[in-house]
Amino acid sequence: MRATKPSNTGVRRPADLARLHGISTQAVRNYEADGVLPPAERGSNGYRRFTEVHATALSAYLALIPGHGYATSGGIMRAVNRGEIDTALRAIDDSHALLQRDRETLDAVEAAVAILTGTRRDPQSRNAVPIGALAHRLGVRPATLRKWERAGIVQPVRDPVTRYRAYSPDDVRDAELAHLLRRAGYRLDHIAAVLHRVRDAGGAEPLAASLQRWRERLTERGRAMLTGAARLADHLGSGTTPTIGPPQGTTGHSALSANPPPRDAGDR
């Protein structure tokens, strides 16, 4: 479908912006009402009069979403519309920091999978070890291992005579995995679920495949952030970015008014 050219040079209808981006006309109106787009002036007939500024703002918002999500992208655009550029940039910085943490977490999980598959395990005895020895090996307190046991992460057997805990080589492997995942910020219940899935699957290979898909998604997110930054830079570079306030040239019908005109007219 070819976009309909606006009837007046420099002025665009909601339908023009909608067709350009493959979204509904109502979505364009909603974005303006939510403050994602700057307020549009209204003509004497009550129709919204969008401009190139609104077109670049909409392009920036839609490009930000794949990398930052709807909530953060909306917050970025609202800050820009208020003229609070530093606030918008801080939100972008926070998203990049979160992406970096996700990459570090993925690296830690991949290292843990290597331990789980035995490809990076140190030579060790096949004999069971007591709780103190395992705690020393991991650099944690025995109370931490008991907590992991209650969470279902490790399941040591008890010596029939002393009733002391005895950790098998598989228990040691699982404890090492849990230790890495805890350092990456995972909750105990999540770690237990990961271990259960790996055991049920008969190995770490299915988990390794999911980690590859996870890395691909992080790469896509990083590239999307670059695209969003470029579109936002274009919008900011236009030099005409407005701040939110009562639209000029209105006839009492503000886009954010408590009593807006009816929305059933196609190009309003």
C-alpha positions as CSV (number, residue, x, y, z in Angstrom):
1,M,0.0,0.0,0.0
2,R,1.4,3.4,-1.0
3,A,1.3,6.1,1.5
4,T,-1.0,9.0,0.7
5,K,0.8,12.3,0.5
6,P,-0.4,15.0,2.9
7,S,-2.6,17.5,1.5
8,N,-0.5,20.4,2.7
9,T,3.2,20.6,2.5
10,G,4.8,20.0,6.0
11,V,1.5,18.9,7.5
12,R,0.7,15.2,8.0
13,R,-2.5,13.4,9.0
14,P,-2.6,10.5,11.5
15,A,-3.3,8.2,8.5
16,D,-0.1,9.4,6.8
17,L,2.1,8.5,9.8
18,A,0.3,5.3,10.3
19,R,0.8,4.0,6.7
20,L,4.4,5.0,6.8
21,H,5.1,2.7,9.7
22,G,2.5,0.0,9.1
23,I,0.5,0.8,12.2
24,S,-3.1,1.8,12.8
25,T,-4.3,5.4,12.8
26,Q,-5.6,4.9,16.3
27,A,-2.1,3.9,17.5
28,V,-0.8,7.3,16.3
29,R,-3.5,9.1,18.2
30,N,-2.8,7.0,21.3
31,Y,0.9,7.7,21.1
32,E,0.2,11.4,21.1
33,A,-2.3,11.1,24.0
34,D,0.3,9.1,26.0
35,G,3.0,11.8,25.5
36,V,5.2,9.6,23.3
37,L,4.6,12.1,20.4
38,P,4.7,15.8,20.9
39,P,1.2,17.4,21.1
40,A,-0.3,18.1,17.7
41,E,-1.8,21.4,16.8
42,R,-5.4,21.3,15.7
43,G,-6.9,23.2,12.8
44,S,-10.1,25.1,13.0
45,N,-12.0,21.9,12.0
46,G,-10.5,20.1,15.0
47,Y,-8.3,17.8,12.9
48,R,-4.8,17.0,14.2
49,R,-2.0,18.6,12.3
50,F,1.2,16.5,12.5
51,T,4.5,17.7,11.1
52,E,7.9,16.3,10.2
53,V,8.8,16.6,13.9
54,H,6.1,14.1,14.8
55,A,7.2,11.9,11.9
56,T,10.8,11.7,13.2
57,A,9.6,11.3,16.8
58,L,7.4,8.3,15.8
59,S,10.3,6.8,13.8
60,A,12.5,7.1,16.8
61,Y,10.0,5.6,19.2
62,L,9.3,2.6,17.1
63,A,13.0,2.0,16.5
64,L,13.8,2.2,20.2
65,I,11.2,-0.5,21.2
66,P,13.1,-3.6,20.0
67,G,16.2,-2.7,22.0
68,H,14.7,-1.0,25.1
69,G,11.1,-2.3,25.4
70,Y,7.9,-0.4,25.4
71,A,8.1,1.1,28.9
72,T,11.6,2.4,28.6
73,S,11.1,3.7,25.0
74,G,8.1,5.6,26.1
75,G,9.9,7.1,29.0
76,I,12.8,8.2,26.7
77,M,10.4,9.9,24.3
78,R,8.4,11.6,27.0
79,A,11.6,13.0,28.5
80,V,12.7,14.2,25.1
81,N,9.4,15.9,24.6
82,R,9.8,17.6,28.0
83,G,13.2,18.8,26.9
84,E,14.9,16.6,29.5
85,I,17.6,15.2,27.3
86,D,19.8,14.1,30.2
87,T,16.9,12.0,31.6
88,A,16.4,10.3,28.3
89,L,20.1,9.6,27.9
90,R,20.2,8.1,31.4
91,A,17.4,5.7,30.5
92,I,19.4,4.6,27.5
93,D,22.5,4.2,29.6
94,D,20.6,2.0,32.0
95,S,19.4,-0.2,29.2
96,H,23.0,-0.6,27.9
97,A,24.1,-1.5,31.5
98,L,21.4,-4.1,31.7
99,L,22.5,-5.6,28.4
100,Q,26.0,-5.8,29.7
101,R,24.9,-7.5,32.8
102,D,22.9,-10.0,30.7
103,R,26.0,-10.7,28.7
104,E,28.1,-11.3,31.8
105,T,25.3,-13.6,33.2
106,L,25.3,-15.6,29.9
107,D,29.1,-15.9,30.1
108,A,28.8,-17.2,33.6
109,V,26.1,-19.7,32.7
110,E,28.1,-21.0,29.7
111,A,31.1,-21.5,32.0
112,A,28.8,-23.3,34.4
113,V,27.5,-25.6,31.6
114,A,31.1,-26.4,30.8
115,I,31.5,-27.6,34.3
116,L,28.3,-29.5,34.2
117,T,29.4,-31.4,31.0
118,G,32.7,-32.1,32.6
119,T,34.8,-30.3,30.0
120,R,36.5,-28.0,32.5
121,R,36.4,-30.0,35.7
122,D,39.5,-30.5,37.6
123,P,40.6,-34.1,38.2
124,Q,39.2,-35.2,41.5
125,S,38.5,-38.3,43.5
126,R,35.4,-40.3,43.0
127,N,35.0,-40.4,46.8
128,A,32.3,-38.4,48.5
129,V,33.5,-35.3,50.4
130,P,32.2,-33.8,53.7
131,I,30.4,-30.5,53.8
132,G,33.4,-28.7,55.3
133,A,35.7,-29.7,52.4
134,L,33.2,-28.7,49.8
135,A,32.5,-25.4,51.5
136,H,36.3,-24.7,51.5
137,R,36.6,-25.6,47.8
138,L,33.8,-23.2,46.9
139,G,34.8,-20.4,49.3
140,V,31.4,-20.4,51.0
141,R,30.1,-21.3,54.5
142,P,28.7,-24.7,55.3
143,A,25.4,-22.9,56.1
144,T,25.3,-21.8,52.5
145,L,25.4,-25.5,51.3
146,R,22.7,-26.4,53.8
147,K,20.6,-23.6,52.3
148,W,21.2,-24.9,48.8
149,E,20.1,-28.4,50.0
150,R,16.8,-27.0,51.3
151,A,16.3,-25.3,47.9
152,G,16.8,-28.7,46.1
153,I,20.0,-27.7,44.4
154,V,22.2,-30.4,46.0
155,Q,21.0,-33.6,47.6
156,P,23.9,-35.1,49.6
157,V,23.4,-38.5,51.2
158,R,23.9,-39.1,55.0
159,D,26.5,-41.3,56.4
160,P,24.5,-44.2,58.0
161,V,26.6,-44.1,61.2
162,T,27.6,-40.4,61.7
163,R,24.6,-38.9,59.9
164,Y,27.1,-36.4,58.4
165,R,26.4,-35.1,54.9
166,A,28.5,-36.7,52.1
167,Y,28.7,-35.0,48.7
168,S,29.2,-37.2,45.7
169,P,31.1,-36.0,42.6
170,D,27.8,-35.2,41.0
171,D,26.8,-33.2,44.0
172,V,30.1,-31.3,43.8
173,R,29.5,-30.6,40.1
174,D,26.0,-29.2,40.9
175,A,27.4,-27.1,43.8
176,E,30.0,-25.6,41.5
177,L,27.3,-24.8,38.9
178,A,25.1,-23.3,41.7
179,H,28.1,-21.2,42.9
180,L,28.6,-19.7,39.4
181,L,25.0,-19.0,38.8
182,R,24.6,-17.3,42.3
183,R,27.5,-15.0,41.5
184,A,25.7,-14.2,38.2
185,G,22.7,-13.1,40.2
186,Y,20.4,-16.1,39.8
187,R,17.9,-16.9,42.5
188,L,18.1,-20.3,44.2
189,D,14.7,-21.4,42.9
190,H,15.9,-20.7,39.3
191,I,19.1,-22.5,39.8
192,A,17.2,-25.6,41.1
193,A,14.9,-25.4,38.1
194,V,17.9,-25.3,35.7
195,L,19.5,-28.3,37.3
196,H,16.3,-30.3,37.3
197,R,15.8,-29.5,33.6
198,V,19.4,-30.6,32.8
199,R,19.0,-33.8,34.7
200,D,15.6,-34.6,33.1
201,A,17.1,-33.9,29.7
202,G,19.9,-36.3,30.4
203,G,22.7,-33.7,30.0
204,A,23.6,-30.1,29.4
205,E,23.4,-30.2,25.6
206,P,19.8,-28.9,25.5
207,L,20.8,-26.1,27.8
208,A,23.8,-25.3,25.7
209,A,21.5,-24.9,22.6
210,S,19.2,-22.6,24.5
211,L,22.2,-20.5,25.5
212,Q,23.2,-20.1,21.9
213,R,19.7,-18.8,21.1
214,W,20.0,-16.5,24.2
215,R,23.3,-15.0,22.8
216,E,21.7,-14.4,19.4
217,R,18.8,-12.5,21.1
218,L,21.3,-10.4,23.0
219,T,23.1,-9.6,19.7
220,E,19.8,-8.6,18.1
221,R,19.0,-6.4,21.1
222,G,22.4,-4.7,20.8
223,R,21.9,-4.0,17.1
224,A,18.4,-2.7,17.8
225,M,19.8,-0.3,20.3
226,L,22.1,1.1,17.7
227,T,19.3,1.6,15.2
228,G,17.1,3.2,17.9
229,A,20.0,5.5,18.8
230,A,20.4,6.6,15.2
231,R,16.7,7.4,14.8
232,L,16.7,9.3,18.1
233,A,19.8,11.2,17.0
234,D,18.0,12.1,13.8
235,H,15.0,13.4,15.8
236,L,17.1,15.4,18.2
237,G,19.2,16.7,15.3
238,S,16.2,18.2,13.6
239,G,16.6,21.2,15.9
240,T,12.8,21.6,16.2
241,T,12.1,19.1,19.0
242,P,9.3,20.7,21.0
243,T,8.6,20.5,24.7
244,I,5.2,19.4,26.0
245,G,2.8,22.3,26.6
246,P,-0.5,23.6,25.4
247,P,-0.5,23.3,21.6
248,Q,-0.5,26.6,19.7
249,G,-3.3,27.5,17.4
250,T,-5.9,25.3,19.2
251,T,-9.5,26.0,19.5
252,G,-9.8,24.7,23.1
253,H,-9.2,21.1,22.0
254,S,-5.9,19.9,23.5
255,A,-4.6,16.4,22.7
256,L,-4.4,15.9,26.4
257,S,-7.7,17.5,27.2
258,A,-10.1,15.9,29.6
259,N,-12.8,16.4,26.9
260,P,-11.1,15.6,23.5
261,P,-13.1,15.8,20.3
262,P,-14.7,12.5,19.1
263,R,-12.2,10.0,17.7
264,D,-14.5,8.4,15.2
265,A,-13.5,10.8,12.4
266,G,-10.9,9.1,10.2
267,D,-8.2,11.8,10.1
268,R,-8.7,13.5,13.5
